[in-house]
Amino acid sequence: MTKVKFTKMQGCGNDFILIDDREAGIPDDKKGAIARMLCQRKFSVGADGILFLCEPSSEAYDVRMRIFNPDGSEAEMCGNGIRCFAKYVYEKGMVRRRSIKVETLAGLMVPEVEVDEKGVVTSTRVFMGTPVFTRKGERFYVNEEIGELKLTSLSLGNPHAIVLLDSFEQVDIDRVGRAIESHKAFPNRTNVDFVVRSEKQEKHEKKVKKEHEISVRTYERGVGETLSCGTGSTASVLALNALGYLQKGEPVRVHTLGGDLVIEVKEEGAYLTGPAEYVYEGVVEVKMD
C-alpha cells in the first residue's frame, strides 16, 4: 500500500478528490481503479470524481487536468472541477497569473480567477467553448417504459442531453437519466440535464432583461445525479439559447441543488462563473501494484 496526499474540494456541492500526480506518480493503468475505490461514499473518501494534477504535454499549457469518474471512466471536462482545480493551482503558487492554461481531454481550457486582497480565489470564470449540436428539440424515443420526449443533445467537449420540463415532479430523474445516459443513440454514453425555466422569467419576461433564471438537475455519466454540474448548466443555457428561449449577451443564473452558477452566452461561446471551496486535506493508502 502507498500513502497518497489529497485535497477534498467542492464547487456548488459537486465534490472532488484532487491529487497532485506529479508527486503521487500513480500509473495510468491504475487511475480508474483508484477512482472507483476512493470515490465510494461511506467506504472511502467519497466524491463525484478525482482530479489528477499532471505535467502538461507541452509548454503551451501551464498544467494538465485529468478527470476520473466514480465508475473508473475518464471524462473530457468538468466545469465545477476545473474551478476547484484553478483555485488549487493558483493558491498553491503553481501559476500566479489570473488566467491559467489547463490541458484537458477537451483541449485547452483557460479559467480566469478572481482574487481578493489576501490572495484567495473568490470565484472563477471559464470559457467553455462553442457547442456542437446533434439534436435541437427533437422527439426522442427512450424505451417502452418511458416512451418519447423532446431532447436537445450537444457536445461541449463532453456530451450532454437536455430535457426541458415544466417541473421536476414530471419525471423520475434517476430512472430517466440512467435510461438516456446508456441509450444506444449515445455509444459513449451521455450526461443528462433536466431543465425548468423559472416562473419569474415566464411571468415577467419583459422585466427580467439583465438576468434570467433556470433550474437544472444533472444525471452525470458514470456518476449518477450530482448536486451540480458546470458543463451541464452551460449546456442547458446553450440549448435554451438555440431553441429561442434565451438571447445571447444576457447572463443566466442557474440554480442547482448545490448552489448557483452564472452562464453568459456570447458570440464567441459560453462562459461559466462560480465558486469553489476547500473541504479538507488528508492522506489515504492506495494499492498500486
Secondary structure, 3 states (H helix, E strand, C coil): CEEEEEEEEEECCEEEEEEEHHHHCCCHHHHHHHHHHHCCCCCCCCCCCEEEEECCCCCCCCEEEEEECCCCCEECCCHHHHHHHHHHHHHCCCCCCCECCEEECCEEECEEEEECCCCCEEEEEEEEECCEEEEEEEEEEEECCCEEEEEEEEECCCEEEEEEECCHHHCCHHHHHHHHHCCCCCCCCCEEEEEEECHHHHHCHHHCCCCEEEEEEEEECCCEEECCCHHHHHHHHHHHHHCCCCCCCCCEEEEECCEEEEEEEECCEEEEEECCEEEEEEEEEECCC
